Amino acid sequence: MQLIAGSALLILGIGALIFPIANLSAIAYPILWWGIILLLDFYNFRYWKESLIREDAKKFYLIIIPLSAIFWLYYEVVNLFYPQWNYSGIIPGIPMRIVLSLLSFGTVIPIIIELLWVFVGPFQTIAVSAMWRTFIQNNKLIIIIMGFVCATLPFYNTYFYANQLMWLGPMLMLMPFVASSGKDEMEYRRFWIYAIVTGLLSGALWEFLNFWAGGKWQYTILPDTLRIFEMPIYGYIGFVPFALSTLALYVYAKNFIKTKLTLSLSLYLIAIMLSYVFVSSI
């Protein structure tokens, strides 16, 4: 069933891009990504005997999806204070835009996790060397404060390159809670190599699908820089720290956030409220 649903969504999304029909092309992006996520999850389950959705479907739908939406909507709020991109071709109407944003941004964590899972399989923590694990634990408070500063820089700073540290901020804030020593040097090196590959690959896929979508984002930064699709070429570097922050958030949620209906409703409510702020501004 999952294979059929994923394939159907993928075909529908591709069809919407090739043969634009009214507002269907404007919502092709989430259609495509949910199809890809379902297919990746199907592959991961067949190959690894575990997958993001099937490992704990309740947590996936109740916690991971709204948390994913909140995570990206935070950056949309940041973008209101320090604009780096805008949107075009978005379907009209506040309610429909809220639904579209939740469906789109709810894919962020699943995309990163499913892609990394393809390479390394199930993981419970972020593997680091014993030396780095000791360093992180001995400097926990400093690292958390550094992460908070990085994540909030665009609210009070105007220097472009410094503000790009916002993509790294969440990872720094969460690393003291999610890092653990790898079993051996090859394990943690392999994890980090594939985490970097996952960031670059997911970024390339995001930009590729966005380029052809009817409803898309367009960058206002580095206007004179060579672009690959909509993204200035240097911007692809940012997908690596963003992927690492996404991984840290997922591991934290997996290990420390309990699956409770009241919490889930709260997360969805926060996501809807943030989404309203976001869609009202575009």
C-alpha positions in Angstrom: 0.0 0.0 0.0 2.8 2.4 0.9 4.6 1.6 -2.4 1.4 2.3 -4.3 0.6 5.5 -2.5 4.2 6.8 -2.8 4.3 6.0 -6.5 0.9 7.6 -7.1 1.9 10.8 -5.4 5.2 10.9 -7.3 3.5 10.4 -10.6 0.8 13.0 -9.8 3.5 15.5 -8.8 5.6 15.0 -11.9 2.4 15.3 -14.0 1.6 18.6 -12.3 5.0 19.9 -13.2 5.0 18.7 -16.8 1.3 19.6 -17.5 0.5 22.6 -15.3 -3.2 22.5 -14.5 -4.7 25.4 -12.6 -3.6 25.4 -9.0 -2.3 21.8 -9.1 1.2 23.0 -10.2 1.2 25.4 -7.2 0.9 22.4 -4.8 3.1 20.0 -6.7 6.0 20.5 -4.3 4.4 18.8 -1.2 2.8 16.2 -3.5 6.2 15.2 -4.9 8.0 15.2 -1.5 5.4 13.1 0.3 5.6 10.6 -2.6 9.4 10.5 -2.2 9.2 10.2 1.5 6.8 7.2 1.3 9.0 5.5 -1.3 12.2 6.1 0.7 10.5 4.8 3.8 9.4 1.7 1.9 12.9 1.1 0.8 14.4 1.6 4.2 12.0 -0.8 5.8 12.7 -3.5 3.1 16.5 -3.0 3.4 17.0 -2.2 7.1 13.9 -3.8 8.5 13.2 -0.5 10.2 12.1 2.9 8.8 11.1 6.3 10.1 7.4 5.9 9.7 7.1 2.2 10.5 9.4 2.3 13.5 6.9 4.5 15.4 4.0 5.7 13.2 2.3 7.3 16.2 5.3 9.5 17.0 5.8 10.3 13.3 2.3 11.7 12.8 1.8 13.2 16.2 5.2 14.7 16.9 7.7 14.6 14.0 5.4 16.2 11.4 4.3 19.2 13.5 7.8 19.6 15.0 9.2 19.6 11.4 6.7 22.4 10.4 7.6 24.5 13.5 11.3 24.0 12.8 11.1 25.4 9.3 8.5 28.1 10.2 11.0 29.4 12.7 13.3 30.2 9.8 10.4 31.8 8.0 9.9 34.1 11.0 13.6 34.9 10.9 13.2 35.7 7.2 10.6 38.4 8.1 13.3 40.2 10.1 16.2 39.6 7.7 14.8 38.7 4.3 16.7 36.3 2.1 14.0 34.7 0.0 10.4 35.4 -1.1 7.6 33.4 -2.6 5.7 33.5 -5.9 2.8 31.5 -7.5 1.4 30.5 -4.1 -2.3 29.5 -4.1 -4.7 32.2 -2.9 -6.6 32.1 0.4 -5.2 32.1 4.0 -6.7 28.7 5.0 -5.4 26.9 1.9 -2.0 28.5 2.3 -1.8 27.3 6.0 -2.7 23.8 4.9 -0.1 23.9 2.1 2.6 25.3 4.4 2.0 22.5 7.0 2.1 19.8 4.3 5.3 21.3 2.8 7.2 22.1 6.0 6.1 18.9 7.7 8.4 17.1 5.2 11.6 18.7 6.3 12.7 16.4 9.1 11.4 13.2 7.3 13.3 14.1 4.1 16.6 14.4 5.9 16.1 11.4 8.1 14.9 9.1 5.4 17.8 10.0 3.1 20.4 9.5 5.8 18.7 6.3 6.8 19.3 5.0 3.2 23.1 5.3 3.8 23.6 4.4 7.5 20.4 2.7 8.6 18.7 3.3 12.0 20.5 5.6 14.4 19.7 6.6 18.0 22.3 9.4 18.5 24.8 11.6 16.6 28.1 9.7 16.7 31.2 11.7 17.6 34.7 10.7 18.7 35.4 10.2 22.4 37.5 13.3 22.5 34.7 15.5 21.1 32.1 13.8 23.4 34.2 14.8 26.4 34.7 18.3 25.0 31.0 18.8 24.5 30.1 17.6 27.9 32.7 19.7 29.6 31.5 22.8 27.8 27.8 22.1 27.6 26.5 25.5 28.7 28.9 27.5 26.5 27.9 25.4 23.4 24.2 25.9 24.1 24.7 29.6 24.5 26.7 29.8 21.3 23.9 27.9 19.5 21.3 30.3 20.7 23.4 33.3 19.6 23.9 31.7 16.2 20.2 30.9 15.8 19.0 34.4 16.7 21.7 36.5 15.0 19.4 37.7 12.1 17.1 39.4 14.7 19.7 42.0 15.6 22.6 41.7 13.1 22.8 42.9 9.5 26.1 41.2 8.4 25.0 38.6 5.8 27.7 35.9 6.3 27.5 36.0 10.1 23.7 35.5 9.8 24.2 32.2 8.0 25.3 30.7 11.3 21.5 30.5 12.0 21.5 27.2 10.2 24.1 25.8 12.6 22.5 27.2 15.8 20.0 24.4 16.6 22.6 21.8 16.2 24.9 23.5 18.7 22.0 23.9 21.2 21.1 20.3 21.0 24.5 18.6 20.6 25.1 18.2 24.4 21.9 16.1 24.5 22.2 14.0 21.4 25.9 13.3 20.9 27.5 10.0 21.9 30.8 8.3 21.2 30.9 6.1 18.2 31.9 2.5 18.6 35.0 3.1 16.5 36.6 5.8 14.4 35.1 4.5 11.2 31.6 4.6 12.6 31.5 8.3 13.5 33.5 9.3 10.4 31.0 7.4 8.2 28.1 9.0 10.0 29.4 12.5 9.4 30.4 11.9 5.8 27.0 10.6 5.0 25.3 13.4 7.0 27.2 15.9 4.8 26.2 14.0 1.7 22.6 14.0 2.9 22.6 17.7 3.4 24.0 18.4 -0.1 21.7 15.8 -1.8 18.5 17.0 0.0 19.4 20.6 -0.8 19.9 19.8 -4.5 16.6 17.9 -4.6 14.8 20.8 -2.8 16.1 23.3 -5.3 15.5 21.1 -8.3 11.9 20.5 -7.5 11.3 24.1 -6.4 12.7 25.4 -9.7 10.0 23.6 -11.7 7.1 24.1 -9.2 4.3 26.5 -9.8 4.5 27.8 -6.3 8.1 28.4 -5.4 10.6 30.4 -3.3 13.1 32.8 -5.0 16.3 34.1 -3.3 17.0 37.8 -2.9 20.5 37.2 -1.7 23.8 37.4 -3.7 22.0 38.7 -6.8 25.2 38.7 -9.0 26.3 35.2 -8.0 26.1 32.2 -10.3 22.9 30.2 -9.6 22.0 26.6 -9.8 18.3 26.6 -10.2 17.1 29.4 -7.9 19.9 29.1 -5.3 23.2 31.0 -5.5 25.9 28.4 -5.8 27.5 29.3 -2.5 24.1 28.8 -0.8 24.4 25.0 -1.2 27.0 25.0 1.6 24.3 26.1 4.0 22.4 22.8 3.5 25.1 20.9 5.4 24.7 22.7 8.8 20.9 22.8 8.2 20.9 19.0 7.8 23.0 18.6 10.9 20.6 20.8 12.9 17.7 18.8 11.5 19.4 15.5 12.6 20.0 16.9 16.1 16.4 17.9 16.4 15.2 14.5 15.3 17.4 12.6 17.7 16.3 14.9 20.5 12.7 14.3 19.7 13.3 10.6 19.4 14.9 10.2 22.8 13.4 12.9 24.9 10.0 13.9 23.6 7.2 11.6 24.6 4.3 10.9 22.3 1.3 12.4 24.1 -1.9 13.6 22.5 -1.9 16.9 24.5 1.6 17.6 23.4 0.8 16.8 19.8 -2.2 19.1 19.8 0.0 21.8 21.2 2.6 21.3 18.6 0.0 21.4 15.8 -1.6 24.5 17.3 1.8 26.3 17.4 2.5 25.2 13.8 -0.8 26.6 12.7 -0.2 29.9 14.5 3.3 30.3 13.0 1.9 29.3 9.6 -0.7 32.0 9.8 2.0 34.6 10.6 4.0 33.3 7.6 1.2 33.0 5.0 -0.1 36.4 6.0 3.2 38.0 5.0 3.6 36.5 1.5 
